[in-house]
Each structure stands twice: as structure tokens, then as C-alpha cells.
């Protein structure tokens, strides 16, 4: 049987491209296992899909792999107009536009629940939720889960209306409100790794000791794993989502009486320095250096300068090879780089070209600005 997939390959960040790639790798792996054929299509090929399923007398189903709400909504409208069932693979499935649509998504509520349980097991009772964006469906799920966890784990109500710090398009304003009250908290759960990076950056700028406030995030990124201290995070496996969606695809094709199917994928807790490597007693397999899948589930990019800077650094790290990473490390540490090209058997022109591309990615005009920005956010 053929498996029809529409994938949104165009993306504005390297991290989003990484998620899409992991989704597709999971789909391809499962198709090889089940000996089905992958057929990637666009909206102009929907009539071919209908013709194929009419021949085999099966229900027409198409998998949509997407991170963009606008791109996704347009494809859903097209599929519904042709009476083709849509099976959506996306980070979060909590949106009205997904009505009558089968979904495979991340369990954002379980992520928040696990992080709250992690803090509660270590005797931490004063916890805040930071970076809530009311316009992001995933954040709505996280927010609801956090409110329930406050009761479940007997967290203290420090500021009943402010234990959740909302980001309305300006993360800096959100951070200023939080830091005016941060002394009342022991820990903070961030809606995504960008917010966690922002908090750590501001803590250093304000001279707040790292062990004063435990920081954890839903999802991780190259940047959140490269800065000091590394951020504790709950991470999802995008490839596993890809495998699950193929299994649901076969069920929907062969069982037209099923209206919709939905599945949520849980993840793993990666414990790092930002929470002092506090143990998580419920899961014996966890360790401070556990490997995890790179996932950046939710971006807040809305003209916010600091979030834009974090995103550009994330793009830089995602695009960098081993040589670039070593050069970046030297810049951050302020070490001499005059013999760098010779050491790596590349010409000075090649090195300058690499530096130029780094500057372009980061939106700066010189090596000095490149170094200044990296030091400001990664040390």
C-alpha cells in the first residue's frame, strides 16, 4: 500500500527544519518496516490520491506534516473539499482548525506534569510558569496543566494571578515582571527553551547566582544545550511521532467507520546543571547526561528583538559543522584564533568566508560583534 504525505519543507528556522526532518525520518523508518511505499505529494496531486484509493477500494487518507498553522489550514481545507481524510503530524493538536482531523502530537500536558512532579519530589513548592503566550495553542495546554499541578503537588500560591507569567509578544517585558518577584520562587518552568535561555541570560546580567533559581523548559534546543549552565528539559522524540503516524494511517485506511484517531507522544526528562542535577526518583533510567532528541516545539517570534537574537543563535548552531563549532567555542572563551586556519588545513580566505556566514546568520557586521553577541548569550 502507498502512503501519501504532504510535508511543509519551507521553514524560517533551522530548528524547525530539524523537527520536520525527524518527522519524515520516522515515517520512512516505519514504512520500511511495514514494506509500504512513501509518496510525497502536493495539493495538485489530490485527484491521483483519490484515484489510487478507488482502485484498491480503501478510504483515502493523506498525512500532513506541518509546523505552520497557515500552511496547514490551507491544506486541510483542500483535503476536506475532496473528502480526503487528513492525518496531521504536528507538535500540538489543540486547535479548532483540527476538527474532524486525526492527529499525532506531543503531550504538552505530560511535559509540564513531569517537570512539576520533578520539582515536587525534590521538596520544591514555590514554582512559576514563564513565557505563556495566549496565542499559542501548545501554551494553552501547558498553562492548564500547570494550574492543575499547583493543586496536585500542593504548590504554594505565591501570587495567585501572577504565578503564570504571560508573554504577549515581548519576552523582555515578561521577564521584567518576573524578576520583580523572582525572590518568591524556588523554580520556574519555561514554555520553551527560548524563554529558559532568556531567563538565564537575565539572571547573569542581574548578578543572580545560578543555584538561586532552578530553571527547566518544555523542549530543548542546540542553544539551551550549549550554554552554561545547560538547561534541564522535557524532550519529545519527533521520529517516534513519525512512526506512530504511519500506524494510525494504516488503521484509518482500512477502517472507514472510524471518524478520527488521535495519539499523543510522551518524552523524556533530561536533567542538567540548571536544576543542580537533582534526581528524578520515579524513573530509574534517567541520568544527568542522558542523550535526547533535538526538539524546539514552540517559537515566539513576533518582532521581539531578544527572541529574534536567540533564534538567530539557534540557527547558527544548527548550521555549524565541527570546525565552526570549535571556532565559536574559541570566540566565547576569548582565546587566540590566529593559527586556527592552519590547524584545520583551510586557507585564511575559507576561514574568513565561514566567519562572514556566521555574521550573516547572526545578523551582525563584524567578528567583534559576533563574539560580543555569543559571549552575552552563551556564557
C-alpha positions as CSV (number, residue, x, y, z in Angstrom):
1,X,0.0,0.0,0.0
2,X,1.2,3.5,-0.8
3,X,1.5,6.1,2.0
4,X,0.7,9.6,0.8
5,X,2.4,12.5,2.6
6,X,2.3,16.3,2.3
7,X,5.2,17.9,4.1
8,X,5.8,21.6,4.7
9,X,9.6,21.8,3.8
10,X,9.8,25.6,3.8
11,X,10.7,26.8,7.3
12,X,12.1,30.0,8.8
13,X,14.5,28.4,11.3
14,X,17.0,25.5,11.2
15,X,15.4,24.0,14.4
16,X,12.0,23.8,12.7
17,X,13.6,22.1,9.7
18,X,15.2,19.6,12.1
19,X,11.8,18.7,13.5
20,X,10.3,18.2,10.1
21,X,13.3,16.1,9.1
22,X,12.9,13.9,12.2
23,X,9.2,13.5,11.5
24,X,9.9,12.3,8.0
25,X,12.7,10.0,9.1
26,X,10.3,8.4,11.5
27,X,7.8,7.9,8.7
28,X,10.4,6.5,6.4
29,X,11.6,4.1,9.0
30,X,8.1,2.7,9.8
31,X,7.3,2.4,6.1
32,X,10.5,0.3,5.5
33,X,9.4,-1.9,8.4
34,X,5.9,-2.4,7.0
35,X,7.1,-2.5,3.4
36,X,4.9,0.3,2.2
37,X,5.9,2.9,-0.3
38,X,6.2,6.6,0.5
39,X,4.7,9.0,-2.0
40,X,5.2,12.7,-1.2
41,X,2.7,14.9,-2.9
42,X,1.4,18.4,-3.1
43,X,-2.1,19.8,-3.3
44,X,-2.3,19.4,-7.1
45,X,-2.0,15.6,-6.9
46,X,-5.0,15.1,-4.7
47,X,-7.0,13.7,-7.7
48,X,-4.3,11.0,-8.1
49,X,-4.7,10.1,-4.5
50,X,-8.5,9.6,-4.8
51,X,-8.0,7.5,-8.0
52,X,-5.5,5.3,-6.2
53,X,-7.8,4.6,-3.3
54,X,-10.8,4.0,-5.5
55,X,-8.8,1.3,-7.3
56,X,-7.9,-0.6,-4.1
57,X,-11.3,0.2,-2.6
58,X,-9.9,1.8,0.6
59,X,-10.5,5.0,2.4
60,X,-8.5,8.0,1.1
61,X,-6.1,9.3,3.7
62,X,-3.2,11.8,3.5
63,X,-0.6,12.5,6.2
64,X,0.2,16.2,6.6
65,X,3.5,17.1,8.3
66,X,3.5,20.8,9.3
67,X,4.6,23.3,11.8
68,X,2.9,26.4,10.3
69,X,-0.8,27.0,11.1
70,X,-1.5,29.0,7.9
71,X,0.2,26.4,5.6
72,X,-1.6,23.6,7.4
73,X,-5.0,25.3,7.4
74,X,-4.9,25.7,3.6
75,X,-4.0,22.0,3.0
76,X,-6.7,20.9,5.4
77,X,-9.3,22.9,3.5
78,X,-8.2,21.3,0.2
79,X,-8.3,17.8,1.6
80,X,-11.7,18.3,3.2
81,X,-13.1,19.7,-0.1
82,X,-12.1,16.5,-1.8
83,X,-13.5,14.4,1.0
84,X,-10.0,13.0,1.8
85,X,-9.3,12.2,5.4
86,X,-6.4,14.2,6.9
87,X,-4.0,12.7,9.4
88,X,-2.0,15.5,10.9
89,X,1.5,15.3,12.4
90,X,2.2,18.4,14.4
91,X,3.7,19.5,17.8
92,X,0.3,20.3,19.3
93,X,-3.2,19.3,18.2
94,X,-5.2,21.7,20.4
95,X,-6.8,24.0,17.8
96,X,-10.3,24.4,16.4
97,X,-9.0,24.0,12.8
98,X,-8.2,20.4,13.5
99,X,-11.8,19.4,13.9
100,X,-12.6,16.2,12.0
101,X,-8.9,15.6,11.6
102,X,-6.9,12.7,13.0
103,X,-3.7,13.8,14.8
104,X,-0.4,12.7,16.3
105,X,1.2,15.3,18.5
106,X,3.3,15.9,21.6
107,X,1.8,15.6,25.0
108,X,2.5,19.1,26.3
109,X,0.4,18.5,29.4
110,X,2.6,15.5,30.4
111,X,5.7,17.6,29.9
112,X,4.5,20.2,32.4
113,X,3.2,17.5,34.8
114,X,6.6,15.7,34.7
115,X,8.5,18.9,35.4
116,X,6.2,19.8,38.3
117,X,6.5,16.3,39.7
118,X,10.3,16.5,39.4
119,X,10.4,19.7,41.5
120,X,7.8,18.4,44.0
121,X,9.8,15.2,44.6
122,X,12.8,17.4,45.5
123,X,10.8,19.4,48.0
124,X,10.3,22.5,45.9
125,X,6.9,24.1,46.5
126,X,7.3,27.6,45.1
127,X,7.2,27.2,41.3
128,X,6.3,29.7,38.5
129,X,5.4,29.1,34.9
130,X,7.1,31.6,32.5
131,X,6.6,32.6,28.9
132,X,2.9,31.8,28.4
133,X,1.6,33.1,25.0
134,X,-2.2,33.0,24.8
135,X,-2.0,32.9,21.0
136,X,0.0,29.6,21.0
137,X,-2.2,26.5,21.4
138,X,0.6,24.5,23.0
139,X,1.0,27.1,25.7
140,X,-2.7,26.9,26.5
141,X,-2.3,23.2,27.2
142,X,0.8,23.9,29.3
143,X,-1.0,26.6,31.2
144,X,-3.9,24.4,32.1
145,X,-1.6,21.6,33.1
146,X,0.4,23.9,35.3
147,X,-2.7,25.2,37.1
148,X,-3.8,21.6,37.8
149,X,-0.3,20.7,39.0
150,X,-0.3,23.5,41.5
151,X,-3.2,21.8,43.3
152,X,-1.9,18.2,42.7
153,X,1.5,18.8,44.1
154,X,0.4,21.3,46.7
155,X,2.5,24.2,45.3
156,X,2.2,27.4,47.1
157,X,0.1,30.3,45.7
158,X,2.8,33.0,45.8
159,X,0.9,35.4,43.5
160,X,-2.4,33.8,42.6
161,X,-2.7,35.9,39.4
162,X,1.0,36.1,38.6
163,X,2.5,32.6,39.2
164,X,1.9,32.3,35.4
165,X,3.9,35.0,33.6
166,X,2.5,35.8,30.2
167,X,4.4,36.8,27.0
168,X,2.2,39.0,24.8
169,X,4.8,39.4,22.1
170,X,7.6,40.9,24.3
171,X,9.6,38.5,26.3
172,X,11.7,41.2,27.9
173,X,8.6,42.9,29.4
174,X,7.5,39.4,30.7
175,X,11.0,38.9,32.2
176,X,11.0,42.3,33.9
177,X,7.7,41.4,35.7
178,X,9.0,38.0,36.7
179,X,12.3,39.3,38.1
180,X,10.4,41.9,40.2
181,X,9.1,38.9,42.1
182,X,11.7,36.1,41.4
183,X,12.8,36.0,45.1
184,X,9.5,34.5,46.0
185,X,10.2,31.4,43.9
186,X,12.5,28.4,44.0
187,X,11.9,27.2,40.5
188,X,10.4,28.2,37.2
189,X,9.1,26.1,34.3
190,X,9.5,27.8,30.9
191,X,7.1,27.2,28.0
192,X,10.0,26.7,25.6
193,X,13.8,26.7,25.6
194,X,14.0,30.3,24.2
195,X,12.3,31.5,27.4
196,X,14.7,29.5,29.5
197,X,17.7,30.9,27.7
198,X,16.3,34.4,28.2
199,X,15.9,33.9,32.0
200,X,19.4,32.5,32.4
201,X,20.8,35.5,30.4
202,X,18.9,38.0,32.6
203,X,19.9,36.2,35.8
204,X,23.6,36.6,34.9
205,X,23.0,40.3,33.9
206,X,21.3,40.9,37.3
207,X,24.0,39.1,39.2
208,X,21.7,36.4,40.5
209,X,23.5,33.2,41.4
210,X,22.8,30.2,39.2
211,X,21.7,28.0,42.1
212,X,19.3,30.6,43.4
213,X,16.6,29.6,40.9
214,X,16.1,26.2,39.3
215,X,15.1,26.6,35.6
216,X,13.6,23.9,33.4
217,X,11.9,24.1,30.0
218,X,9.4,22.2,27.8
219,X,11.6,21.1,24.9
220,X,15.3,21.7,24.2
221,X,17.4,23.4,21.5
222,X,21.0,23.5,20.4
223,X,21.4,26.7,22.3
224,X,19.8,25.6,25.5
225,X,22.2,22.6,25.5
226,X,25.2,24.7,24.6
227,X,25.0,27.5,27.2
228,X,26.3,27.3,30.7
229,X,24.5,26.1,32.7
230,X,22.8,23.6,30.5
231,X,19.1,23.6,30.9
232,X,17.0,20.8,32.3
233,X,14.3,20.0,29.9
234,X,11.5,17.6,29.0
235,X,12.1,16.5,25.4
236,X,10.0,14.8,22.7
237,X,11.1,12.3,20.1
238,X,9.9,13.6,16.7
239,X,11.0,10.4,14.9
240,X,8.7,8.4,17.2
241,X,5.8,10.6,16.2
242,X,6.6,9.8,12.6
243,X,6.5,6.1,13.3
244,X,3.2,6.4,15.2
245,X,1.5,8.4,12.4
246,X,2.1,5.5,9.9
247,X,0.4,3.1,12.2
248,X,-2.6,5.3,12.5
249,X,-2.6,5.8,8.7
250,X,-3.0,2.1,8.1
251,X,-5.8,1.9,10.7
252,X,-7.7,4.8,9.1
253,X,-7.3,3.5,5.6
254,X,-8.6,0.0,6.5
255,X,-11.4,1.1,8.8
256,X,-13.5,3.9,7.2
257,X,-16.1,3.6,10.0
258,X,-13.6,5.3,12.4
259,X,-14.2,9.0,12.3
260,X,-11.0,10.3,13.8
261,X,-8.0,8.9,15.7
262,X,-5.6,10.8,17.9
263,X,-2.4,9.9,19.6
264,X,0.0,11.9,21.9
265,X,3.6,11.1,22.3
266,X,5.3,11.4,25.7
267,X,9.0,12.3,26.1
268,X,11.9,12.0,28.5
269,X,13.4,14.3,31.2
270,X,17.0,15.4,30.6
271,X,18.5,16.6,33.9
272,X,21.2,19.2,33.7
273,X,23.0,21.9,35.6
274,X,20.2,24.4,35.6
275,X,18.5,22.4,38.3
276,X,21.7,21.2,40.0
277,X,21.3,17.7,38.7
278,X,18.6,17.0,41.3
279,X,17.5,13.4,40.8
280,X,14.1,12.3,39.5
281,X,13.1,9.3,41.6
282,X,10.3,7.9,39.5
283,X,12.4,6.9,36.5
284,X,15.5,4.8,37.3
285,X,16.8,5.1,33.8
286,X,17.4,8.8,33.9
287,X,20.9,10.2,34.3
288,X,22.4,13.7,34.1
289,X,24.0,13.0,30.8
290,X,21.1,11.2,29.0
291,X,21.0,11.7,25.3
292,X,17.9,13.3,23.8
293,X,16.4,14.2,20.5
294,X,16.7,17.8,19.5
295,X,13.3,19.4,19.5
296,X,12.3,23.0,19.5
297,X,8.5,22.7,19.8
298,X,7.4,26.3,20.1
299,X,8.8,29.6,18.9
300,X,7.7,33.0,19.9
301,X,8.9,35.2,17.0
302,X,6.9,38.4,16.8
303,X,9.3,41.2,16.3
304,X,10.7,40.7,19.8
305,X,14.4,41.6,19.5
306,X,15.7,39.3,22.2
307,X,13.7,36.2,20.9
308,X,14.9,37.1,17.4
309,X,18.5,37.1,18.7
310,X,18.0,33.7,20.5
311,X,16.5,32.3,17.3
312,X,19.5,33.5,15.2
313,X,22.0,31.9,17.6
314,X,20.0,28.7,17.4
315,X,20.1,28.8,13.6
316,X,23.9,29.5,13.7
317,X,24.5,26.4,16.0
318,X,22.2,24.2,13.8
319,X,24.1,25.2,10.7
320,X,27.6,24.9,12.1
321,X,29.9,21.9,11.5
322,X,32.7,20.7,13.7
323,X,35.1,23.4,12.5
324,X,32.6,26.2,13.0
325,X,31.7,24.9,16.5
326,X,35.3,24.9,17.6
327,X,35.8,28.4,16.3
328,X,32.7,29.6,18.1
329,X,34.0,28.0,21.3
330,X,37.3,29.8,21.0
331,X,35.4,33.1,20.5
332,X,33.3,32.6,23.5
333,X,36.3,31.7,25.7
334,X,38.2,34.7,24.3
335,X,41.1,32.5,23.1
336,X,43.6,33.3,20.3
337,X,42.4,32.2,16.8
338,X,45.4,33.3,14.6
339,X,46.5,29.7,13.9
340,X,43.0,28.3,13.6
341,X,43.0,28.1,9.8
342,X,46.4,26.3,9.6
343,X,45.4,23.9,12.3
344,X,42.3,22.8,10.3
345,X,44.1,22.8,7.0
346,X,42.0,25.5,5.5
347,X,43.0,28.8,3.9
348,X,42.5,32.2,5.6
349,X,40.1,33.1,2.9
350,X,38.0,30.0,3.7
351,X,38.0,30.9,7.4
352,X,37.0,34.5,6.6
353,X,34.2,33.1,4.4
354,X,33.0,31.0,7.3
355,X,33.1,33.9,9.7
356,X,31.2,36.1,7.2
357,X,28.5,33.4,7.0
358,X,28.3,33.3,10.8
359,X,27.9,37.0,11.0
360,X,25.2,37.0,8.3
361,X,23.3,34.3,10.2
362,X,23.6,36.2,13.5
363,X,22.7,39.5,11.9
364,X,25.9,41.2,12.8
365,X,28.5,43.0,10.7
366,X,31.9,42.1,12.2
367,X,33.8,39.4,14.1
368,X,33.8,41.6,17.2
369,X,30.0,41.9,17.2
370,X,29.8,38.1,16.6
371,X,32.0,37.5,19.6
372,X,30.1,40.0,21.8
373,X,26.7,38.5,21.0
374,X,27.8,34.9,21.6
375,X,29.5,35.8,24.8
376,X,26.4,37.7,26.0
377,X,24.1,34.8,25.5
378,X,26.2,31.6,25.8
379,X,28.4,32.3,28.9
